[in-house]
Amino acid sequence: QSVPQQKLLTWLSVLECVEVFAEMGTARVWGEMGRWTIIVLIQLAKAILRLLLLLWYKAGIQTSPPIVPLNREQQQPLHPQDVEDNSSGKDQTYVGKRSNRVVRSLQSTPSLQSRHWGSPQQREESQSRRVEEMNQPPTPLGLQETIAESVYITRPLLHLLSLGVWGQRSWKPWLLSAVLDISSLSLLSDLKDLNRRERAELRRRSILLLYYLLRSPFYDRYSEGRILLLLRLLADYVPGVGFVTRPLMDYLPAWQKIYFYNWG
């Protein structure tokens, strides 16, 4: 990845991290008008950054989060003592004569900070697989797939525009957003030879279609009573589940009102 592309990904990641805080903070300070203004501005900025990555840098199917979180367990640096032991040529493993089991020798036991419970071969294989996945180029998109990804990127803006035209109680924004999401997924499903991150992203988008059960007006008219009844039954009749379901019942109305939790 080039430096400008990495900067775009960084800014996109920052926006996704602060969008909920920005919405809630703006609503508290400037009210509903300020809240919807910051929602539109953040979604517009995200769409511009994603379109630049798609059309200019040919980034392919864009994943969420844009930057893969750092796995600190796999990125732990070697302790100076471990480096010294490795450079001294000591054998790191011992193979049992009868069992052929590979174990770490006592002389090459690493420091507590960098110790892990897998065999050295397992750790090396997992690190090499991770590096290979990180370095895999994005799958080239044809015209149809580029249009599908563009539809997915611009869907939040079209949804906000439809909310401004038809209002929050109308079914039209809900239906428009659902049609755009399903159309994008169906067009992208024809792609072959996707890498692991891209396949995981398409699975994530498919699972997120369940959010339409929690989005107004469907939630207000159909889902709310059934979901709360199910959570109440679980809390009353399944031992131990109430510790999770009762706070969830209290949290669900507040969660449902925050745009970036629900639609972002």
LUMNU-267677 format. One record per residue: residue number from 1; residue in three letters; x, y, z of N, C-alpha, C in turn. Coordinates in Angstrom, 2 decimals. Example, Ala and Ser with C-alpha at 12.3 -4.5 7.8 and 13.67 -1.06 7.14 Angstrom:
- 1, ALA, 13.19, -5.69, 7.80, 12.30, -4.50, 7.80, 13.20, -3.30, 7.80
- 2, SER, 12.85, -2.25, 7.08, 13.67, -1.06, 7.14, 12.90, 0.03, 7.87
end
This chain:
- 1, GLN, 0.84, -1.19, 0.00, 0.00, 0.00, 0.00, 0.88, 1.25, 0.00
- 2, SER, 0.46, 2.23, -0.78, 1.19, 3.48, -0.83, 0.89, 4.30, 0.41
- 3, VAL, 1.75, 5.31, 0.63, 1.57, 6.17, 1.81, 0.24, 6.94, 1.76
- 4, PRO, -0.16, 7.55, 0.62, -1.47, 8.23, 0.60, -2.62, 7.28, 0.87
- 5, GLN, -2.55, 6.06, 0.34, -3.62, 5.10, 0.59, -3.68, 4.73, 2.07
- 6, GLN, -2.52, 4.56, 2.69, -2.49, 4.24, 4.11, -3.06, 5.38, 4.94
- 7, LYS, -2.82, 6.61, 4.51, -3.38, 7.76, 5.23, -4.90, 7.80, 5.11
- 8, LEU, -5.42, 7.48, 3.94, -6.87, 7.43, 3.76, -7.48, 6.36, 4.67
- 9, LEU, -6.84, 5.20, 4.74, -7.33, 4.14, 5.62, -7.30, 4.56, 7.08
- 10, THR, -6.25, 5.30, 7.45, -6.14, 5.77, 8.84, -7.26, 6.74, 9.17
- 11, TRP, -7.51, 7.71, 8.27, -8.59, 8.67, 8.51, -9.94, 7.98, 8.54
- 12, LEU, -10.13, 7.00, 7.69, -11.39, 6.25, 7.68, -11.57, 5.50, 9.00
- 13, SER, -10.49, 4.92, 9.51, -10.56, 4.21, 10.79, -10.88, 5.18, 11.93
- 14, VAL, -10.28, 6.36, 11.89, -10.55, 7.36, 12.93, -12.02, 7.76, 12.92
- 15, LEU, -12.58, 8.00, 11.73, -13.98, 8.37, 11.64, -14.89, 7.27, 12.20
- 16, GLU, -14.58, 6.02, 11.90, -15.41, 4.93, 12.40, -15.29, 4.78, 13.91
- 17, CYS, -14.16, 5.17, 14.46, -13.98, 5.08, 15.92, -14.71, 6.18, 16.67
- 18, VAL, -14.82, 7.37, 16.08, -15.37, 8.52, 16.81, -16.80, 8.85, 16.39
- 19, GLU, -17.38, 8.14, 15.42, -18.68, 8.57, 14.89, -19.79, 8.53, 15.95
- 20, VAL, -19.83, 7.48, 16.77, -20.88, 7.40, 17.79, -20.69, 8.50, 18.84
- 21, PHE, -19.45, 8.70, 19.28, -19.18, 9.76, 20.25, -19.53, 11.12, 19.68
- 22, ALA, -19.21, 11.36, 18.41, -19.52, 12.65, 17.79, -21.03, 12.86, 17.71
- 23, GLU, -21.77, 11.82, 17.35, -23.22, 11.95, 17.27, -23.83, 12.27, 18.64
- 24, MET, -23.44, 11.53, 19.66, -24.02, 11.73, 20.99, -23.59, 13.07, 21.58
- 25, GLY, -22.32, 13.43, 21.38, -21.86, 14.71, 21.92, -22.51, 15.90, 21.24
- 26, THR, -22.66, 15.83, 19.93, -23.29, 16.92, 19.20, -24.77, 17.05, 19.57
- 27, ALA, -25.44, 15.91, 19.75, -26.85, 15.96, 20.15, -27.02, 16.60, 21.52
- 28, ARG, -26.09, 16.36, 22.42, -26.19, 16.95, 23.75, -25.92, 18.46, 23.73
- 29, VAL, -25.01, 18.89, 22.85, -24.63, 20.30, 22.83, -25.55, 21.12, 21.93
- 30, TRP, -25.82, 20.64, 20.71, -26.56, 21.43, 19.73, -27.94, 20.87, 19.37
- 31, GLY, -28.35, 19.78, 20.01, -29.69, 19.28, 19.78, -29.80, 18.43, 18.52
- 32, GLU, -31.05, 18.17, 18.10, -31.30, 17.28, 16.97, -30.76, 17.82, 15.66
- 33, MET, -30.85, 19.12, 15.46, -30.36, 19.70, 14.21, -28.84, 19.49, 14.08
- 34, GLY, -28.12, 19.74, 15.16, -26.69, 19.50, 15.14, -26.35, 18.03, 14.99
- 35, ARG, -27.15, 17.17, 15.61, -26.92, 15.72, 15.51, -27.01, 15.26, 14.07
- 36, TRP, -28.06, 15.64, 13.36, -28.21, 15.18, 11.98, -27.18, 15.83, 11.06
- 37, THR, -26.75, 17.03, 11.41, -25.70, 17.68, 10.61, -24.39, 16.90, 10.69
- 38, ILE, -24.01, 16.50, 11.91, -22.75, 15.77, 12.05, -22.87, 14.37, 11.45
- 39, ILE, -24.05, 13.78, 11.49, -24.25, 12.47, 10.87, -24.03, 12.57, 9.36
- 40, VAL, -24.62, 13.59, 8.75, -24.46, 13.77, 7.30, -23.00, 14.03, 6.94
- 41, LEU, -22.33, 14.88, 7.71, -20.93, 15.21, 7.41, -20.03, 13.99, 7.54
- 42, ILE, -20.22, 13.19, 8.58, -19.37, 12.01, 8.76, -19.63, 10.98, 7.67
- 43, GLN, -20.89, 10.75, 7.34, -21.19, 9.78, 6.28, -20.68, 10.26, 4.93
- 44, LEU, -20.76, 11.56, 4.68, -20.23, 12.10, 3.44, -18.72, 11.92, 3.37
- 45, ALA, -18.02, 12.21, 4.47, -16.57, 12.04, 4.49, -16.18, 10.57, 4.31
- 46, LYS, -16.88, 9.67, 4.96, -16.59, 8.23, 4.81, -16.81, 7.77, 3.37
- 47, ALA, -17.91, 8.25, 2.76, -18.19, 7.84, 1.38, -17.12, 8.36, 0.43
- 48, ILE, -16.66, 9.59, 0.61, -15.62, 10.15, -0.25, -14.32, 9.36, -0.11
- 49, LEU, -13.92, 9.06, 1.13, -12.69, 8.30, 1.35, -12.79, 6.91, 0.74
- 50, ARG, -13.93, 6.25, 0.92, -14.09, 4.89, 0.38, -14.13, 4.90, -1.15
- 51, LEU, -14.76, 5.91, -1.75, -14.79, 5.98, -3.21, -13.41, 6.26, -3.78
- 52, LEU, -12.63, 7.08, -3.08, -11.25, 7.30, -3.51, -10.46, 5.99, -3.48
- 53, LEU, -10.61, 5.24, -2.39, -9.90, 3.96, -2.29, -10.36, 2.99, -3.37
- 54, LEU, -11.65, 2.99, -3.67, -12.19, 2.06, -4.65, -11.80, 2.43, -6.08
- 55, LEU, -12.02, 3.70, -6.45, -11.87, 4.10, -7.85, -10.45, 4.54, -8.19
- 56, TRP, -9.76, 5.17, -7.25, -8.43, 5.71, -7.56, -7.33, 4.70, -7.21
- 57, TYR, -7.45, 4.09, -6.02, -6.39, 3.17, -5.57, -6.72, 1.71, -5.83
- 58, LYS, -7.90, 1.43, -6.41, -8.29, 0.05, -6.76, -8.17, -0.87, -5.55
- 59, ALA, -8.75, -0.45, -4.43, -8.63, -1.20, -3.18, -9.55, -2.41, -3.12
- 60, GLY, -10.43, -2.57, -4.09, -11.31, -3.73, -4.11, -12.39, -3.66, -3.05
- 61, ILE, -12.83, -4.83, -2.61, -13.85, -4.90, -1.55, -13.23, -4.39, -0.26
- 62, GLN, -13.84, -3.36, 0.31, -13.28, -2.73, 1.49, -13.85, -3.36, 2.74
- 63, THR, -12.96, -3.68, 3.66, -13.34, -4.39, 4.87, -13.59, -3.42, 6.01
- 64, SER, -14.21, -3.93, 7.03, -14.43, -3.16, 8.25, -13.94, -3.99, 9.44
- 65, PRO, -13.03, -3.44, 10.23, -12.41, -2.12, 10.16, -11.45, -2.00, 8.98
- 66, PRO, -11.21, -0.77, 8.50, -10.34, -0.58, 7.34, -8.91, -1.09, 7.56
- 67, ILE, -8.41, -0.92, 8.79, -7.07, -1.38, 9.14, -7.21, -2.56, 10.08
- 68, VAL, -6.53, -3.66, 9.78, -6.61, -4.87, 10.61, -6.03, -4.57, 11.98
- 69, PRO, -6.78, -4.86, 13.07, -6.23, -4.63, 14.41, -4.96, -5.43, 14.64
- 70, LEU, -4.05, -4.84, 15.39, -2.78, -5.49, 15.68, -2.97, -6.63, 16.67
- 71, ASN, -2.50, -7.80, 16.32, -2.52, -8.94, 17.23, -1.22, -8.92, 18.03
- 72, ARG, -1.30, -8.43, 19.27, -0.08, -8.23, 20.05, 0.56, -9.54, 20.46
- 73, GLU, -0.23, -10.59, 20.58, 0.35, -11.87, 20.96, 1.27, -12.39, 19.87
- 74, GLN, 0.88, -12.13, 18.59, 1.71, -12.61, 17.49, 2.80, -11.62, 17.12
- 75, GLN, 2.70, -10.37, 17.62, 3.69, -9.37, 17.27, 4.69, -9.11, 18.39
- 76, GLN, 4.66, -9.94, 19.44, 5.57, -9.71, 20.55, 7.02, -9.82, 20.11
- 77, PRO, 7.82, -8.81, 20.40, 9.24, -8.91, 20.04, 9.97, -9.88, 20.96
- 78, LEU, 11.02, -10.40, 20.46, 11.83, -11.30, 21.27, 12.56, -10.53, 22.36
- 79, HIS, 12.65, -11.15, 23.50, 13.43, -10.58, 24.60, 14.91, -10.65, 24.22
- 80, PRO, 15.71, -9.68, 24.67, 17.14, -9.72, 24.32, 17.80, -11.06, 24.64
- 81, GLN, 17.38, -11.70, 25.75, 17.96, -12.99, 26.09, 17.61, -14.04, 25.04
- 82, ASP, 16.36, -13.96, 24.50, 15.96, -14.91, 23.47, 16.76, -14.71, 22.20
- 83, VAL, 17.01, -13.45, 21.84, 17.80, -13.16, 20.65, 19.21, -13.70, 20.82
- 84, GLU, 19.75, -13.52, 22.03, 21.10, -13.99, 22.29, 21.18, -15.51, 22.19
- 85, ASP, 20.13, -16.19, 22.73, 20.12, -17.64, 22.66, 20.01, -18.13, 21.23
- 86, ASN, 19.18, -17.43, 20.43, 19.04, -17.84, 19.04, 20.33, -17.66, 18.26
- 87, SER, 21.02, -16.56, 18.53, 22.26, -16.27, 17.80, 23.38, -17.20, 18.22
- 88, SER, 23.27, -17.77, 19.42, 24.33, -18.65, 19.90, 24.24, -20.04, 19.32
- 89, GLY, 23.14, -20.31, 18.59, 23.03, -21.58, 17.90, 22.47, -22.71, 18.74
- 90, LYS, 21.82, -22.42, 19.86, 21.25, -23.47, 20.68, 20.02, -24.06, 19.99
- 91, ASP, 19.84, -25.34, 20.16, 18.67, -25.99, 19.60, 17.43, -25.55, 20.37
- 92, GLN, 16.42, -25.13, 19.62, 15.20, -24.64, 20.26, 14.23, -25.78, 20.57
- 93, THR, 14.35, -26.89, 19.89, 13.39, -27.98, 20.09, 14.12, -29.30, 20.30
- 94, TYR, 13.36, -30.23, 20.86, 13.87, -31.59, 21.07, 12.79, -32.55, 20.57
- 95, VAL, 13.16, -33.53, 19.79, 12.24, -34.52, 19.24, 12.39, -35.82, 20.03
- 96, GLY, 11.28, -36.27, 20.65, 11.32, -37.50, 21.42, 11.67, -38.69, 20.55
- 97, LYS, 12.53, -39.56, 21.06, 13.01, -40.69, 20.26, 11.91, -41.70, 19.97
- 98, ARG, 11.02, -41.93, 20.94, 9.97, -42.93, 20.73, 8.65, -42.30, 20.27
- 99, SER, 8.30, -41.13, 20.84, 7.00, -40.52, 20.49, 7.09, -39.59, 19.28
- 100, ASN, 8.30, -39.15, 18.92, 8.50, -38.17, 17.85, 7.79, -36.85, 18.14
- 101, ARG, 7.52, -36.61, 19.39, 6.86, -35.36, 19.79, 7.89, -34.24, 19.88
- 102, VAL, 7.52, -33.09, 19.29, 8.42, -31.94, 19.29, 8.12, -31.08, 20.51
- 103, VAL, 9.13, -30.88, 21.35, 8.97, -30.03, 22.53, 10.13, -29.03, 22.56
- 104, ARG, 9.90, -27.94, 23.26, 10.95, -26.93, 23.40, 11.97, -27.40, 24.42
- 105, SER, 13.21, -27.22, 24.10, 14.26, -27.60, 25.04, 14.30, -26.61, 26.20
- 106, LEU, 14.76, -27.07, 27.36, 14.82, -26.20, 28.53, 15.81, -25.06, 28.33
- 107, GLN, 16.84, -25.29, 27.57, 17.85, -24.24, 27.38, 17.31, -23.07, 26.57
- 108, SER, 16.31, -23.32, 25.71, 15.81, -22.24, 24.85, 14.44, -21.75, 25.30
- 109, THR, 14.07, -21.99, 26.55, 12.79, -21.49, 27.06, 12.81, -19.96, 27.02
- 110, PRO, 11.84, -19.33, 26.36, 11.87, -17.87, 26.25, 11.50, -17.18, 27.55
- 111, SER, 11.69, -15.89, 27.58, 11.33, -15.12, 28.76, 9.83, -15.11, 28.94
- 112, LEU, 9.40, -14.75, 30.16, 7.97, -14.78, 30.48, 7.16, -13.86, 29.58
- 113, GLN, 7.74, -12.69, 29.18, 7.02, -11.72, 28.37, 6.68, -12.26, 26.99
- 114, SER, 7.51, -13.11, 26.44, 7.30, -13.59, 25.08, 6.96, -15.07, 25.03
- 115, ARG, 6.58, -15.66, 26.18, 6.30, -17.09, 26.22, 4.92, -17.38, 25.64
- 116, HIS, 4.78, -18.47, 24.95, 3.50, -18.91, 24.40, 3.42, -20.42, 24.59
- 117, TRP, 2.20, -20.96, 24.47, 1.98, -22.36, 24.80, 2.01, -23.26, 23.57
- 118, GLY, 2.02, -22.71, 22.38, 2.11, -23.53, 21.18, 3.54, -23.91, 20.89
- 119, SER, 3.71, -24.87, 20.01, 5.05, -25.26, 19.61, 5.66, -24.17, 18.73
- 120, PRO, 6.96, -24.09, 18.65, 7.59, -23.08, 17.79, 7.12, -23.19, 16.34
- 121, GLN, 6.91, -24.41, 15.86, 6.45, -24.56, 14.48, 5.07, -23.97, 14.29
- 122, GLN, 4.16, -24.19, 15.28, 2.82, -23.64, 15.17, 2.85, -22.12, 15.14
- 123, ARG, 3.69, -21.54, 15.98, 3.75, -20.08, 16.02, 4.31, -19.53, 14.72
- 124, GLU, 5.35, -20.17, 14.20, 5.93, -19.70, 12.95, 4.93, -19.84, 11.80
- 125, GLU, 4.18, -20.94, 11.79, 3.20, -21.13, 10.73, 2.08, -20.10, 10.81
- 126, SER, 1.59, -19.82, 12.03, 0.52, -18.82, 12.17, 1.01, -17.43, 11.78
- 127, GLN, 2.25, -17.10, 12.15, 2.79, -15.80, 11.78, 2.97, -15.69, 10.28
- 128, SER, 3.46, -16.77, 9.65, 3.65, -16.72, 8.20, 2.32, -16.62, 7.47
- 129, ARG, 1.28, -17.34, 7.99, -0.04, -17.24, 7.37, -0.59, -15.83, 7.50
- 130, ARG, -0.40, -15.23, 8.67, -0.91, -13.87, 8.88, -0.21, -12.88, 7.97
- 131, VAL, 1.12, -13.01, 7.85, 1.85, -12.11, 6.97, 1.40, -12.29, 5.52
- 132, GLU, 1.18, -13.54, 5.13, 0.72, -13.82, 3.77, -0.66, -13.21, 3.51
- 133, GLU, -1.57, -13.32, 4.50, -2.90, -12.73, 4.35, -2.82, -11.21, 4.26
- 134, MET, -1.96, -10.61, 5.07, -1.83, -9.16, 5.05, -1.28, -8.66, 3.72
- 135, ASN, -0.41, -9.46, 3.10, 0.23, -9.03, 1.86, -0.54, -9.42, 0.61
- 136, GLN, -1.66, -10.12, 0.76, -2.43, -10.51, -0.40, -3.03, -9.29, -1.08
- 137, PRO, -2.85, -9.15, -2.38, -3.44, -7.99, -3.08, -4.96, -8.14, -3.14
- 138, PRO, -5.69, -7.03, -3.21, -7.14, -7.12, -3.33, -7.55, -7.75, -4.65
- 139, THR, -8.67, -8.43, -4.63, -9.18, -9.06, -5.84, -9.64, -7.99, -6.83
- 140, PRO, -9.15, -8.02, -8.07, -9.57, -7.01, -9.06, -11.09, -7.08, -9.29
- 141, LEU, -11.71, -5.92, -9.36, -13.16, -5.85, -9.56, -13.47, -5.43, -11.00
- 142, GLY, -14.42, -6.13, -11.59, -14.91, -5.72, -12.90, -15.91, -4.57, -12.78
- 143, LEU, -16.52, -4.21, -13.89, -17.46, -3.10, -13.88, -18.65, -3.39, -12.97
- 144, GLN, -19.19, -4.61, -13.07, -20.36, -4.96, -12.26, -20.02, -4.92, -10.77
- 145, GLU, -18.87, -5.48, -10.39, -18.49, -5.50, -8.98, -18.15, -4.11, -8.47
- 146, THR, -17.55, -3.27, -9.32, -17.26, -1.89, -8.92, -18.54, -1.12, -8.66
- 147, ILE, -19.54, -1.32, -9.52, -20.84, -0.67, -9.30, -21.47, -1.17, -8.00
- 148, ALA, -21.38, -2.48, -7.76, -21.96, -3.05, -6.54, -21.29, -2.47, -5.29
- 149, GLU, -19.96, -2.36, -5.31, -19.26, -1.79, -4.15, -19.58, -0.31, -4.01
- 150, SER, -19.73, 0.39, -5.12, -20.10, 1.81, -5.06, -21.49, 1.98, -4.47
- 151, VAL, -22.40, 1.07, -4.81, -23.75, 1.12, -4.24, -23.69, 0.92, -2.73
- 152, TYR, -22.86, -0.03, -2.29, -22.73, -0.26, -0.85, -22.14, 0.96, -0.15
- 153, ILE, -21.19, 1.62, -0.78, -20.54, 2.78, -0.16, -21.49, 3.97, -0.07
- 154, THR, -22.28, 4.18, -1.11, -23.17, 5.36, -1.14, -24.52, 5.09, -0.50
- 155, ARG, -24.80, 3.86, -0.08, -26.10, 3.55, 0.53, -26.42, 4.43, 1.73
- 156, PRO, -25.46, 4.71, 2.68, -25.80, 5.59, 3.80, -26.24, 6.98, 3.35
- 157, LEU, -25.61, 7.54, 2.32, -26.00, 8.87, 1.85, -27.40, 8.85, 1.24
- 158, LEU, -27.69, 7.80, 0.46, -29.02, 7.70, -0.14, -30.08, 7.48, 0.94
- 159, HIS, -29.72, 6.75, 1.98, -30.66, 6.55, 3.08, -30.94, 7.86, 3.81
- 160, LEU, -29.90, 8.63, 4.07, -30.09, 9.93, 4.72, -30.92, 10.87, 3.85
- 161, LEU, -30.66, 10.87, 2.54, -31.44, 11.70, 1.63, -32.91, 11.30, 1.64
- 162, SER, -33.17, 9.98, 1.64, -34.56, 9.52, 1.67, -35.22, 9.85, 3.00
- 163, LEU, -34.47, 9.84, 4.10, -35.03, 10.26, 5.38, -35.45, 11.73, 5.34
- 164, GLY, -34.60, 12.56, 4.70, -34.96, 13.97, 4.59, -36.17, 14.21, 3.70
- 165, VAL, -36.37, 13.36, 2.71, -37.50, 13.54, 1.78, -38.80, 12.99, 2.36
- 166, TRP, -38.73, 11.75, 2.90, -39.97, 11.07, 3.31, -40.17, 11.02, 4.82
- 167, GLY, -39.16, 11.36, 5.61, -39.32, 11.36, 7.06, -38.92, 10.03, 7.68
- 168, GLN, -38.71, 10.06, 9.01, -38.21, 8.89, 9.72, -39.27, 7.82, 9.93
- 169, ARG, -40.53, 8.17, 9.84, -41.59, 7.19, 10.06, -42.01, 6.47, 8.78
- 170, SER, -41.47, 6.90, 7.65, -41.85, 6.30, 6.38, -41.12, 4.97, 6.18
- 171, TRP, -41.77, 4.06, 5.44, -41.15, 2.79, 5.10, -40.19, 2.91, 3.92
- 172, LYS, -40.28, 3.99, 3.16, -39.49, 4.10, 1.94, -37.98, 4.12, 2.19
- 173, PRO, -37.47, 4.87, 3.18, -36.02, 4.79, 3.45, -35.57, 3.40, 3.86
- 174, TRP, -36.37, 2.72, 4.67, -36.04, 1.36, 5.10, -35.98, 0.41, 3.91
- 175, LEU, -36.97, 0.49, 3.04, -37.03, -0.38, 1.86, -35.90, -0.05, 0.89
- 176, LEU, -35.64, 1.24, 0.67, -34.57, 1.64, -0.25, -33.22, 1.11, 0.23
- 177, SER, -32.94, 1.27, 1.51, -31.67, 0.79, 2.04, -31.56, -0.73, 1.92
- 178, ALA, -32.64, -1.44, 2.21, -32.61, -2.91, 2.12, -32.36, -3.37, 0.68
- 179, VAL, -33.02, -2.72, -0.28, -32.84, -3.09, -1.68, -31.40, -2.85, -2.12
- 180, LEU, -30.80, -1.73, -1.69, -29.41, -1.43, -2.07, -28.44, -2.43, -1.45
- 181, ASP, -28.64, -2.78, -0.19, -27.75, -3.74, 0.47, -27.83, -5.11, -0.19
- 182, ILE, -29.05, -5.58, -0.43, -29.23, -6.90, -1.03, -28.71, -6.93, -2.46
- 183, SER, -28.94, -5.85, -3.21, -28.45, -5.79, -4.59, -26.94, -5.82, -4.64
- 184, SER, -26.29, -5.07, -3.76, -24.83, -5.06, -3.72, -24.28, -6.44, -3.39
- 185, LEU, -24.86, -7.10, -2.39, -24.39, -8.43, -2.01, -24.59, -9.45, -3.13
- 186, SER, -25.73, -9.39, -3.79, -25.99, -10.36, -4.86, -25.05, -10.18, -6.03
- 187, LEU, -24.68, -8.93, -6.34, -23.75, -8.70, -7.43, -22.32, -9.12, -7.06
- 188, LEU, -21.95, -8.93, -5.80, -20.61, -9.31, -5.37, -20.47, -10.81, -5.14
- 189, SER, -21.59, -11.51, -4.98, -21.52, -12.94, -4.69, -21.00, -13.75, -5.87
- 190, ASP, -20.98, -13.16, -7.06, -20.47, -13.87, -8.24, -18.95, -13.90, -8.32
- 191, LEU, -18.30, -13.10, -7.46, -16.83, -13.05, -7.49, -16.23, -14.36, -7.01
- 192, LYS, -15.19, -14.80, -7.69, -14.46, -16.00, -7.32, -13.05, -15.63, -6.86
- 193, ASP, -12.40, -16.57, -6.18, -11.00, -16.41, -5.76, -10.81, -15.20, -4.86
- 194, LEU, -11.75, -14.95, -3.96, -11.58, -13.88, -2.99, -10.58, -14.32, -1.93
- 195, ASN, -9.84, -13.36, -1.38, -8.95, -13.71, -0.29, -9.75, -13.82, 1.01
- 196, ARG, -9.06, -14.22, 2.06, -9.76, -14.55, 3.31, -10.47, -13.33, 3.90
- 197, ARG, -9.83, -12.18, 3.89, -10.45, -10.97, 4.46, -11.68, -10.58, 3.67
- 198, GLU, -11.64, -10.70, 2.37, -12.79, -10.32, 1.55, -13.96, -11.27, 1.76
- 199, ARG, -13.68, -12.56, 1.88, -14.77, -13.51, 2.17, -15.39, -13.22, 3.53
- 200, ALA, -14.56, -12.90, 4.51, -15.08, -12.58, 5.84, -15.92, -11.30, 5.80
- 201, GLU, -15.52, -10.35, 4.98, -16.29, -9.10, 4.86, -17.66, -9.35, 4.24
- 202, LEU, -17.74, -10.19, 3.22, -19.03, -10.49, 2.62, -19.92, -11.25, 3.60
- 203, ARG, -19.34, -12.14, 4.40, -20.14, -12.82, 5.42, -20.64, -11.82, 6.46
- 204, ARG, -19.79, -10.87, 6.84, -20.21, -9.86, 7.81, -21.36, -9.03, 7.27
- 205, ARG, -21.29, -8.64, 6.01, -22.38, -7.85, 5.42, -23.67, -8.66, 5.35
- 206, SER, -23.56, -9.95, 5.09, -24.76, -10.80, 5.06, -25.40, -10.89, 6.44
- 207, ILE, -24.57, -11.04, 7.47, -25.10, -11.12, 8.84, -25.73, -9.79, 9.25
- 208, LEU, -25.15, -8.69, 8.80, -25.68, -7.37, 9.17, -27.06, -7.10, 8.58
- 209, LEU, -27.50, -7.92, 7.63, -28.87, -7.77, 7.13, -29.89, -8.01, 8.23
- 210, LEU, -29.50, -8.75, 9.28, -30.40, -8.95, 10.41, -30.70, -7.65, 11.14
- 211, TYR, -29.86, -6.63, 10.95, -30.11, -5.34, 11.58, -31.42, -4.72, 11.11
- 212, TYR, -31.91, -5.13, 9.95, -33.17, -4.57, 9.47, -34.33, -4.93, 10.38
- 213, LEU, -34.17, -5.98, 11.19, -35.20, -6.31, 12.18, -35.20, -5.31, 13.33
- 214, LEU, -34.08, -4.60, 13.52, -33.95, -3.67, 14.64, -34.02, -2.21, 14.19
- 215, ARG, -34.29, -1.98, 12.93, -34.31, -0.62, 12.40, -35.75, -0.14, 12.22
- 216, SER, -35.97, 1.10, 12.58, -37.30, 1.68, 12.43, -37.58, 1.89, 10.94
- 217, PRO, -38.86, 1.76, 10.53, -40.06, 1.55, 11.35, -40.38, 0.08, 11.61
- 218, PHE, -39.61, -0.87, 11.05, -39.91, -2.29, 11.25, -39.83, -2.64, 12.73
- 219, TYR, -38.81, -2.12, 13.42, -38.65, -2.41, 14.84, -39.83, -1.88, 15.64
- 220, ASP, -40.26, -0.65, 15.35, -41.34, -0.03, 16.12, -42.66, -0.79, 15.95
- 221, ARG, -42.90, -1.33, 14.77, -44.21, -1.92, 14.48, -44.26, -3.43, 14.67
- 222, TYR, -43.13, -4.11, 14.52, -43.16, -5.57, 14.54, -42.18, -6.18, 15.53
- 223, SER, -40.94, -5.73, 15.53, -39.89, -6.46, 16.25, -39.86, -6.16, 17.74
- 224, GLU, -40.15, -4.94, 18.13, -39.89, -4.50, 19.51, -40.59, -5.40, 20.52
- 225, GLY, -41.91, -5.58, 20.37, -42.65, -6.39, 21.34, -42.17, -7.82, 21.40
- 226, ARG, -41.88, -8.41, 20.25, -41.46, -9.81, 20.21, -40.06, -10.00, 20.80
- 227, ILE, -39.16, -9.07, 20.49, -37.80, -9.18, 21.02, -37.80, -9.00, 22.54
- 228, LEU, -38.52, -8.00, 23.04, -38.58, -7.79, 24.49, -39.26, -8.95, 25.20
- 229, LEU, -40.30, -9.54, 24.59, -40.96, -10.70, 25.18, -40.00, -11.88, 25.26
- 230, LEU, -39.24, -12.11, 24.19, -38.28, -13.21, 24.19, -37.21, -13.00, 25.25
- 231, LEU, -36.68, -11.78, 25.37, -35.66, -11.51, 26.39, -36.23, -11.67, 27.79
- 232, ARG, -37.48, -11.25, 27.99, -38.11, -11.39, 29.31, -38.32, -12.85, 29.67
- 233, LEU, -38.74, -13.68, 28.70, -38.92, -15.10, 28.96, -37.59, -15.77, 29.30
- 234, LEU, -36.54, -15.40, 28.56, -35.23, -15.97, 28.85, -34.76, -15.57, 30.24
- 235, ALA, -34.99, -14.31, 30.61, -34.57, -13.84, 31.93, -35.33, -14.53, 33.05
- 236, ASP, -36.61, -14.84, 32.84, -37.45, -15.41, 33.90, -37.31, -16.93, 34.04
- 237, TYR, -37.03, -17.61, 32.94, -37.11, -19.07, 32.96, -35.78, -19.79, 32.70
- 238, VAL, -34.76, -19.08, 32.27, -33.45, -19.72, 32.04, -32.48, -19.20, 33.10
- 239, PRO, -32.02, -20.07, 34.00, -31.13, -19.61, 35.08, -29.85, -18.98, 34.55
- 240, GLY, -29.50, -17.84, 35.13, -28.25, -17.17, 34.79, -28.30, -16.26, 33.59
- 241, VAL, -29.29, -16.45, 32.71, -29.36, -15.64, 31.49, -29.82, -14.22, 31.81
- 242, GLY, -30.56, -14.05, 32.91, -31.07, -12.73, 33.26, -29.99, -11.69, 33.47
- 243, PHE, -28.77, -12.12, 33.84, -27.68, -11.17, 34.03, -27.32, -10.47, 32.71
- 244, VAL, -27.64, -11.12, 31.60, -27.35, -10.54, 30.28, -28.59, -9.90, 29.67
- 245, THR, -29.72, -10.61, 29.75, -30.92, -10.14, 29.03, -31.56, -8.92, 29.68
- 246, ARG, -31.56, -8.82, 31.02, -32.20, -7.66, 31.66, -31.47, -6.35, 31.34
- 247, PRO, -30.13, -6.29, 31.45, -29.46, -5.06, 31.00, -29.66, -4.80, 29.51
- 248, LEU, -29.73, -5.87, 28.72, -29.96, -5.69, 27.29, -31.32, -5.08, 27.01
- 249, MET, -32.35, -5.49, 27.79, -33.68, -4.91, 27.63, -33.68, -3.42, 27.95
- 250, ASP, -32.88, -3.02, 28.95, -32.80, -1.60, 29.29, -31.99, -0.82, 28.28
- 251, TYR, -30.99, -1.48, 27.68, -30.08, -0.79, 26.77, -30.65, -0.69, 25.36
- 252, LEU, -31.50, -1.64, 24.96, -31.96, -1.72, 23.58, -32.66, -0.45, 23.10
- 253, PRO, -33.56, 0.18, 23.87, -34.19, 1.42, 23.38, -33.17, 2.54, 23.12
- 254, ALA, -32.17, 2.69, 24.00, -31.16, 3.73, 23.80, -30.29, 3.41, 22.59
- 255, TRP, -29.91, 2.14, 22.44, -29.11, 1.72, 21.29, -29.86, 1.97, 19.99
- 256, GLN, -31.16, 1.71, 20.00, -31.94, 1.81, 18.77, -32.09, 3.26, 18.29
- 257, LYS, -31.90, 4.22, 19.19, -32.07, 5.62, 18.82, -30.78, 6.24, 18.24
- 258, ILE, -29.64, 5.58, 18.42, -28.37, 6.13, 17.95, -28.14, 5.69, 16.51
- 259, TYR, -28.03, 6.65, 15.62, -27.98, 6.35, 14.19, -26.79, 5.49, 13.82
- 260, PHE, -25.61, 5.81, 14.33, -24.42, 5.09, 13.92, -24.35, 3.68, 14.49
- 261, TYR, -25.03, 3.43, 15.62, -25.14, 2.06, 16.10, -26.07, 1.25, 15.20
- 262, ASN, -27.11, 1.91, 14.70, -28.20, 1.24, 14.02, -28.01, 1.17, 12.51
- 263, TRP, -27.53, 2.27, 11.92, -27.43, 2.37, 10.47, -26.01, 2.56, 9.95
- 264, GLY, -25.08, 2.95, 10.81, -23.74, 3.33, 10.34, -22.96, 2.19, 9.79
end
